[in-house]
Amino acid sequence: MKRSLAPRPVAPTENEDRLDPALLRIGLVLVLGAVLAQLDTTIVNVGVGSMADGLDASLTAIQWVSTGYLLAVALVAPLSGWLVDRFGGKRTWLLSVALFVGASALCGAAWSPGSLIAFRVLQGLAGGLMQPIAQAVIARIAGPQRIGRLVGVITAPVALAPILGPVIGGLIVHAAEWRWLFYVNVPVGLVTLVLAARIVPRDDDERVSGLRPDGLGLSLLPPGLALLVYALAQVDGGGLAPLDSALLALGVVLLAGYVVHALRTRNTPLVDLRLFAGRGFTLAAVNTFLLGAALYSSMLLLPLYFVQVRGLSVLEAALMLAPQALGTAVVTPYAGRITDTYGPRTVAVAGILLTVAGTVPFVLTGTGPGTAVLVVALFVRGVGLGAITPPNVAATYTSVQRSQIPAATSARTVLNRVGGSLGTAVLAVILQTALAGAADGTQGVRDAYAQTFWWALVLSTLTLVPAALYPRHAPGKG
């Protein structure tokens, strides 16, 4: 007899919203893998200089260690929904974690910039599956009545990981060589595999036999996304080179072709665009894209700001980001509970306003704010970022049917990572242009960063628009 993915149902006389220990154990184990994948999106940011020195590479070349990872995530994430339906969530997730562990070991052993970037792409392919598959399995287990609370409890580390990444990376680079930025994943990943094999239930009864992958979608969407992000990453103060312009145009054509295909096919497309017919999912999707752009772009700017403007060392810059991580860790579990009680709109809007408030001091010119002001601002910003994630995830999953959860997870991951890639590329271009035109001296550099942070502030503010249109009430409460 096949075992169900969901834990044993709670008796009707008990509180249906209760998070029983079995559910929490499954969620926490799955989240370990998601944390590894999320952590690796930013942990290398502060170690790029050490990698360039160690492998005798230029910073321009070694930056693809970060960009290649995000591109790989965007390429493979659309496959997560099909893989879950075809092979089962547990089986696919275990294989992706095993691949991630192996790729991490290869990254640590890399002997050249090319080998490191290649292994990093392989790591991104695995990481791009780990998080959406884990979220899909968790959402299926929890159901709409408990998803907000469960997200708040178990995804605090996931929300914290990209924010904490530069802090951990700075500590690792200070204490050991850059290779340990990757080696650290190996023991954690192996423990995760062992725990998941024992605790996470099989989900064979939820598989859909005979499914075939969306071949045409695979030939259009992943290459289109990769070309788009690659071309935009090549923008400099003088615009795009002719070849890069051609690649950008080709990426747009491929994506347009995918839109036509996804809306006309009778089979399940790689990313089901018909999900966007629902107002709730569309709002959550737009916000997911904007949140990715705001988060990942700021995680590029902040370490550079503390090194180039404040004159701190890599370790000191990493430690300055600790208050932001602390703020996120403190608030995320409560944000999930409040989301279940009051609905996603209130919590999301409050979180965005706090994020904006915490970013304002970085746009100040002149002598700039003092260290104490920046510490408080980063803590407030972290509280805001921690409050945003649970209502955004809850708004996504409560707007679709149970059978649509894998497809919704895939779309959410793609939008978040593509938003992060594009947001980072745009702000990098703005910063590079501002620095090139800045006056000599510290004040010129300070003004260039202030100008770039204004754009980061705009990105964060834009997320208010879809968040303000979220449902007022929690699912099942009116």
C-alpha positions as CSV (number, residue, x, y, z in Angstrom):
1,M,0.0,0.0,0.0
2,K,1.4,3.4,-1.0
3,R,2.1,5.9,1.7
4,S,0.5,9.4,1.5
5,L,2.7,12.5,1.3
6,A,0.7,14.1,4.1
7,P,1.1,13.2,7.8
8,R,-1.8,11.4,9.5
9,P,-4.8,13.7,9.5
10,V,-5.7,15.6,12.6
11,A,-8.9,14.4,14.3
12,P,-11.9,16.6,13.4
13,T,-12.3,17.6,17.1
14,E,-8.8,19.0,17.2
15,N,-7.6,22.4,16.0
16,E,-7.1,22.1,12.2
17,D,-4.5,24.8,12.3
18,R,-2.2,22.9,14.7
19,L,1.3,22.2,13.5
20,D,2.0,18.7,14.8
21,P,5.6,17.6,15.6
22,A,5.7,15.2,12.6
23,L,4.9,18.0,10.2
24,L,7.5,20.3,11.7
25,R,10.2,17.6,11.6
26,I,9.5,17.0,7.9
27,G,9.5,20.7,7.1
28,L,12.7,21.4,9.0
29,V,14.6,18.6,7.3
30,L,13.5,19.8,3.8
31,V,14.4,23.4,4.8
32,L,18.0,22.3,5.4
33,G,18.5,21.8,1.7
34,A,16.7,25.0,0.8
35,V,19.0,26.9,3.2
36,L,22.1,25.5,1.5
37,A,20.8,26.6,-1.9
38,Q,19.8,30.0,-0.7
39,L,23.0,30.6,1.2
40,D,25.1,29.9,-1.9
41,T,23.4,32.8,-3.8
42,T,25.3,35.4,-1.7
43,I,27.9,33.6,0.4
44,V,30.6,34.1,-2.3
45,N,30.0,37.9,-2.6
46,V,32.7,38.8,-0.1
47,G,35.1,36.1,-1.3
48,V,35.3,37.2,-4.9
49,G,38.6,39.1,-4.4
50,S,40.2,36.1,-2.7
51,M,39.1,33.8,-5.5
52,A,40.5,36.1,-8.2
53,D,43.8,36.2,-6.3
54,G,43.9,32.5,-5.7
55,L,43.1,31.5,-9.3
56,D,45.0,34.4,-10.9
57,A,41.8,35.7,-12.6
58,S,40.4,39.1,-13.2
59,L,37.4,40.3,-11.1
60,T,35.4,40.6,-14.3
61,A,35.9,36.9,-15.0
62,I,35.5,35.6,-11.5
63,Q,32.2,37.5,-11.1
64,W,30.6,34.7,-13.2
65,V,31.0,32.5,-10.1
66,S,27.9,34.4,-8.8
67,T,26.2,35.1,-12.1
68,G,26.6,31.5,-13.4
69,Y,25.0,30.2,-10.3
70,L,21.9,32.4,-10.6
71,L,21.6,31.7,-14.3
72,A,21.7,27.9,-13.7
73,V,19.0,28.3,-11.1
74,A,16.8,30.1,-13.6
75,L,17.5,27.5,-16.2
76,V,16.5,24.5,-14.1
77,A,13.8,25.8,-11.8
78,P,11.1,25.5,-14.4
79,L,11.6,21.7,-14.5
80,S,10.9,21.3,-10.8
81,G,7.1,21.0,-11.1
82,W,7.4,18.3,-13.8
83,L,10.0,16.4,-11.9
84,V,7.9,16.3,-8.8
85,D,4.8,15.1,-10.7
86,R,6.8,12.5,-12.7
87,F,9.3,11.1,-10.2
88,G,8.0,12.2,-6.8
89,G,9.1,15.0,-4.6
90,K,11.2,13.0,-2.1
91,R,13.2,11.1,-4.7
92,T,13.9,14.1,-6.9
93,W,14.8,16.2,-3.9
94,L,17.3,13.6,-2.6
95,L,19.0,13.4,-5.9
96,S,19.3,17.2,-6.2
97,V,20.9,17.4,-2.7
98,A,23.4,14.7,-3.6
99,L,24.3,16.6,-6.8
100,F,24.7,19.8,-4.9
101,V,27.0,18.2,-2.4
102,G,29.2,16.7,-5.2
103,A,29.3,20.0,-7.1
104,S,30.3,21.8,-3.9
105,A,33.2,19.5,-3.4
106,L,34.3,20.1,-7.0
107,C,34.0,23.9,-6.6
108,G,36.3,23.7,-3.6
109,A,38.8,21.6,-5.6
110,A,38.7,23.9,-8.7
111,W,42.1,24.5,-10.4
112,S,41.2,27.4,-12.7
113,P,38.6,30.1,-13.2
114,G,36.9,28.1,-16.0
115,S,36.7,24.9,-13.8
116,L,35.3,26.9,-10.9
117,I,32.6,28.6,-13.0
118,A,31.7,25.2,-14.6
119,F,31.3,23.5,-11.3
120,R,29.5,26.5,-9.9
121,V,26.9,26.2,-12.8
122,L,26.5,22.5,-11.9
123,Q,26.0,23.5,-8.3
124,G,23.3,26.0,-9.4
125,L,21.5,23.3,-11.4
126,A,21.1,21.3,-8.2
127,G,20.4,24.3,-6.0
128,G,17.7,25.5,-8.5
129,L,15.8,22.3,-7.8
130,M,16.3,21.9,-4.1
131,Q,14.3,24.9,-2.9
132,P,11.2,24.8,-5.1
133,I,10.9,21.0,-4.7
134,A,11.1,21.4,-0.9
135,Q,8.6,24.2,-0.9
136,A,6.2,22.2,-3.1
137,V,6.4,19.2,-0.8
138,I,5.9,21.3,2.3
139,A,3.0,23.1,0.8
140,R,1.3,19.8,-0.1
141,I,1.8,18.6,3.4
142,A,0.5,21.7,5.2
143,G,-2.5,22.6,3.1
144,P,-3.9,26.2,2.7
145,Q,-5.0,26.5,6.4
146,R,-1.5,26.0,7.8
147,I,0.8,27.1,5.1
148,G,1.3,30.7,6.5
149,R,2.2,29.5,10.0
150,L,4.4,26.6,8.7
151,V,6.2,29.0,6.4
152,G,6.8,31.4,9.2
153,V,8.2,28.7,11.5
154,I,10.4,26.7,9.2
155,T,11.5,29.1,6.5
156,A,13.0,31.7,8.8
157,P,16.4,30.1,8.0
158,V,15.6,30.2,4.2
159,A,14.7,33.9,4.4
160,L,17.8,34.6,6.5
161,A,20.2,32.6,4.3
162,P,20.9,35.1,1.5
163,I,21.1,37.9,4.0
164,L,23.4,36.0,6.3
165,G,25.5,34.7,3.4
166,P,28.0,37.6,3.2
167,V,28.4,37.5,7.0
168,I,29.3,33.8,6.9
169,G,31.4,34.2,3.8
170,G,33.4,37.0,5.5
171,L,34.1,34.8,8.5
172,I,35.1,31.8,6.4
173,V,37.5,33.9,4.2
174,H,39.0,35.5,7.3
175,A,39.6,32.1,9.1
176,A,40.4,29.9,6.1
177,E,40.9,30.1,2.3
178,W,38.1,30.7,-0.1
179,R,37.7,27.0,-1.0
180,W,35.9,26.5,2.3
181,L,33.1,28.6,1.1
182,F,32.2,25.5,-0.9
183,Y,33.6,22.7,1.3
184,V,31.3,23.8,4.2
185,N,28.3,22.5,2.2
186,V,29.6,18.9,2.1
187,P,29.1,17.8,5.7
188,V,25.8,19.7,6.1
189,G,24.5,18.2,2.8
190,L,25.4,14.7,3.8
191,V,23.6,15.0,7.2
192,T,20.6,16.4,5.4
193,L,20.5,13.4,3.0
194,V,20.6,10.9,5.9
195,L,17.8,12.7,7.8
196,A,15.6,13.2,4.8
197,A,15.9,9.5,3.8
198,R,14.6,8.5,7.2
199,I,12.0,11.2,8.0
200,V,10.4,12.5,4.8
201,P,7.5,10.2,3.7
202,R,7.3,8.8,0.1
203,D,4.8,10.5,-2.2
204,D,4.4,7.9,-4.9
205,D,0.6,8.2,-4.7
206,E,0.9,11.9,-5.9
207,R,2.9,11.1,-8.9
208,V,1.4,11.3,-12.4
209,S,2.6,8.4,-14.5
210,G,3.4,8.8,-18.2
211,L,4.1,12.5,-18.0
212,R,6.6,13.8,-20.7
213,P,8.6,17.0,-20.3
214,D,7.6,20.0,-22.2
215,G,10.2,19.7,-25.0
216,L,9.3,22.8,-26.9
217,G,9.2,24.8,-23.7
218,L,12.6,23.5,-22.7
219,S,14.0,24.8,-26.0
220,L,12.5,28.2,-25.6
221,L,12.2,29.3,-21.9
222,P,15.6,28.3,-20.3
223,P,17.7,29.6,-23.2
224,G,15.6,32.7,-23.5
225,L,16.1,33.5,-19.8
226,A,19.8,32.7,-20.0
227,L,20.4,35.0,-23.0
228,L,18.3,37.8,-21.5
229,V,20.2,37.8,-18.2
230,Y,23.6,37.3,-19.9
231,A,23.1,40.2,-22.3
232,L,21.9,42.6,-19.6
233,A,24.9,41.6,-17.4
234,Q,27.1,42.9,-20.3
235,V,25.7,46.4,-20.3
236,D,28.2,49.1,-19.5
237,G,28.2,52.9,-19.6
238,G,28.4,52.8,-23.4
239,G,25.5,50.3,-23.8
240,L,25.5,46.9,-25.4
241,A,28.0,45.6,-28.0
242,P,26.5,44.4,-31.3
243,L,26.9,40.7,-30.4
244,D,25.3,41.2,-27.0
245,S,22.5,43.2,-28.5
246,A,21.8,40.3,-30.9
247,L,21.8,37.9,-28.0
248,L,19.4,40.1,-26.1
249,A,17.1,40.3,-29.1
250,L,17.2,36.5,-29.5
251,G,16.4,36.0,-25.8
252,V,13.3,38.2,-26.2
253,V,12.2,36.3,-29.3
254,L,12.6,33.0,-27.5
255,L,10.6,34.2,-24.5
256,A,7.9,35.6,-26.7
257,G,7.7,32.2,-28.4
258,Y,7.4,30.5,-25.1
259,V,4.5,32.7,-24.1
260,V,2.6,31.7,-27.3
261,H,3.4,28.0,-26.8
262,A,2.5,28.0,-23.1
263,L,-0.9,29.6,-23.7
264,R,-1.8,27.3,-26.6
265,T,-0.5,23.9,-25.6
266,R,-2.9,21.3,-24.3
267,N,-0.3,19.6,-22.2
268,T,1.3,21.0,-19.0
269,P,3.8,23.7,-20.0
270,L,7.2,24.1,-18.3
271,V,5.9,27.2,-16.5
272,D,2.1,27.3,-16.6
273,L,1.3,30.9,-17.6
274,R,-2.4,30.2,-17.1
275,L,-1.7,30.5,-13.4
276,F,-1.6,34.3,-14.1
277,A,-5.2,34.3,-15.0
278,G,-5.8,34.4,-11.2
279,R,-5.5,37.8,-9.7
280,G,-4.1,36.5,-6.4
281,F,-1.3,34.6,-8.1
282,T,-0.4,37.4,-10.5
283,L,0.0,39.9,-7.6
284,A,2.2,37.4,-5.6
285,A,4.2,36.7,-8.8
286,V,4.9,40.4,-9.5
287,N,5.9,40.9,-5.9
288,T,8.2,37.9,-6.0
289,F,10.0,39.3,-9.0
290,L,10.4,42.7,-7.5
291,L,11.5,41.3,-4.1
292,G,14.2,39.3,-5.8
293,A,15.4,42.3,-7.6
294,A,15.5,44.4,-4.4
295,L,17.1,41.7,-2.2
296,Y,19.9,40.4,-4.4
297,S,20.9,43.7,-5.8
298,S,21.2,45.2,-2.3
299,M,23.3,42.2,-1.2
300,L,25.7,43.2,-3.9
301,L,25.8,46.9,-2.9
302,L,26.1,46.6,0.9
303,P,29.4,44.8,1.2
304,L,30.9,47.0,-1.5
305,Y,29.6,50.1,0.3
306,F,31.3,49.2,3.6
307,V,34.6,48.4,2.0
308,Q,34.8,51.3,-0.6
309,V,33.0,54.0,1.3
310,R,33.5,53.3,4.9
311,G,37.0,51.8,4.5
312,L,36.3,48.6,6.4
313,S,38.1,45.2,5.9
314,V,36.2,42.3,4.4
315,L,35.6,40.8,7.8
316,E,34.4,44.1,9.3
317,A,32.1,44.7,6.3
318,A,30.6,41.2,6.8
319,L,30.1,41.8,10.5
320,M,28.4,45.1,9.8
321,L,25.7,43.1,8.0
322,A,25.0,40.9,11.0
323,P,22.3,43.3,12.4
324,Q,20.3,42.8,9.2
325,A,20.5,39.1,9.5
326,L,19.5,39.3,13.2
327,G,16.4,41.4,12.4
328,T,15.3,38.8,9.8
329,A,15.8,35.9,12.2
330,V,13.8,37.6,15.0
331,V,10.7,38.5,13.1
332,T,10.2,35.8,10.5
333,P,8.5,33.2,12.7
334,Y,6.1,35.8,14.1
335,A,5.4,37.1,10.6
336,G,4.0,33.7,9.6
337,R,1.7,33.6,12.6
338,I,0.5,37.1,12.1
339,T,-0.1,36.3,8.4
340,D,-2.4,33.4,9.3
341,T,-4.3,35.7,11.7
342,Y,-4.6,39.0,9.8
343,G,-3.9,38.1,6.2
344,P,-1.0,38.8,3.9
345,R,-1.6,42.4,3.0
346,T,-1.0,44.0,6.4
347,V,2.2,42.0,7.1
348,A,3.6,42.5,3.6
349,V,3.0,46.2,3.5
350,A,4.5,46.7,7.0
351,G,7.6,44.7,6.1
352,I,8.1,46.7,2.9
353,L,7.8,50.0,4.7
354,L,10.4,48.9,7.3
355,T,12.7,47.8,4.5
356,V,12.4,51.2,2.8
357,A,13.0,52.9,6.1
358,G,16.2,50.8,6.7
359,T,17.5,51.7,3.3
360,V,17.1,55.5,3.6
361,P,20.3,56.2,5.5
362,F,22.4,54.7,2.7
363,V,21.2,57.4,0.2
364,L,22.5,60.2,2.4
365,T,25.5,62.2,1.0
366,G,27.8,64.6,2.8
367,T,29.7,62.9,5.6
368,G,27.1,60.1,5.7
369,P,25.4,58.6,8.8
370,G,27.3,57.3,11.8
371,T,28.0,53.7,12.4
372,A,25.3,53.5,15.1
373,V,22.7,54.8,12.7
374,L,23.7,52.3,10.1
375,V,23.5,49.4,12.6
376,V,20.0,50.4,13.6
377,A,19.0,50.9,10.0
378,L,20.3,47.4,9.0
379,F,18.4,45.8,11.9
380,V,15.2,47.6,10.8
381,R,15.8,46.6,7.2
382,G,16.3,43.0,8.3
383,V,13.0,43.0,10.3
384,G,11.3,44.3,7.1
385,L,12.8,41.6,4.9
386,G,11.9,38.9,7.4
387,A,8.3,40.1,7.5
388,I,7.9,40.1,3.7
389,T,8.6,36.4,3.0
390,P,5.8,34.5,4.8
391,P,2.9,36.6,3.4
392,N,4.4,36.5,-0.1
393,V,4.7,32.7,0.0
394,A,1.3,32.3,1.6
395,A,-0.3,34.6,-1.0
396,T,1.2,32.5,-3.7
397,Y,0.1,29.1,-2.5
398,T,-3.4,30.1,-1.2
399,S,-4.2,31.5,-4.7
400,V,-3.8,28.1,-6.5
401,Q,-5.3,24.7,-6.1
402,R,-3.4,21.9,-4.5
403,S,-2.6,20.2,-7.8
404,Q,-1.1,23.5,-9.1
405,I,1.4,23.8,-6.2
406,P,4.4,22.4,-8.1
407,A,3.8,24.6,-11.1
408,A,3.3,27.7,-8.8
409,T,6.5,26.9,-6.9
410,S,8.4,26.6,-10.2
411,A,7.1,29.9,-11.5
412,R,7.8,31.6,-8.1
413,T,11.4,30.5,-8.1
414,V,12.1,31.5,-11.7
415,L,10.6,35.0,-11.1
416,N,12.6,35.5,-7.9
417,R,15.9,34.5,-9.4
418,V,15.4,36.3,-12.7
419,G,14.4,39.4,-10.7
420,G,17.5,39.0,-8.6
421,S,19.7,38.6,-11.7
422,L,18.2,41.6,-13.5
423,G,18.1,43.8,-10.5
424,T,21.7,43.1,-9.7
425,A,22.8,43.7,-13.3
426,V,20.9,47.1,-13.4
427,L,22.3,48.4,-10.2
428,A,25.8,47.2,-11.1
429,V,25.6,49.2,-14.3
430,I,24.2,52.3,-12.4
431,L,27.0,52.0,-9.8
432,Q,29.7,51.5,-12.5
433,T,28.5,54.5,-14.4
434,A,28.2,56.7,-11.3
435,L,31.7,55.8,-10.2
436,A,33.1,56.5,-13.7
437,G,31.6,60.0,-13.6
438,A,32.3,60.7,-10.0
439,A,34.8,63.3,-8.8
440,D,38.1,62.1,-7.4
441,G,38.2,61.4,-3.7
442,T,36.1,59.8,-1.0
443,Q,33.2,62.2,-1.5
444,G,32.9,61.3,-5.2
445,V,32.7,57.6,-4.3
446,R,30.2,58.3,-1.5
447,D,28.0,60.2,-3.9
448,A,28.1,57.4,-6.5
449,Y,26.9,54.9,-3.9
450,A,24.2,57.3,-2.7
451,Q,22.9,57.6,-6.2
452,T,22.8,53.8,-6.7
453,F,21.1,53.3,-3.3
454,W,18.3,55.7,-4.5
455,W,17.6,53.1,-7.2
456,A,17.6,50.3,-4.7
457,L,15.1,52.4,-2.7
458,V,12.9,52.7,-5.8
459,L,13.0,48.9,-6.3
460,S,11.9,48.3,-2.7
461,T,9.1,50.9,-2.9
462,L,7.7,49.4,-6.1
463,T,6.9,46.2,-4.2
464,L,4.3,48.2,-2.2
465,V,2.0,48.2,-5.3
466,P,1.2,44.5,-5.6
467,A,1.5,44.0,-1.8
468,A,-1.2,46.6,-1.2
469,L,-3.6,44.6,-3.4
470,Y,-3.1,41.3,-1.5
471,P,-6.1,39.9,0.3
472,R,-7.0,41.6,3.6
473,H,-8.0,38.3,5.3
474,A,-6.2,35.1,6.0
475,P,-7.5,32.0,4.1
476,G,-10.7,30.7,5.5
477,K,-11.3,33.8,7.6
478,G,-13.5,36.0,5.4
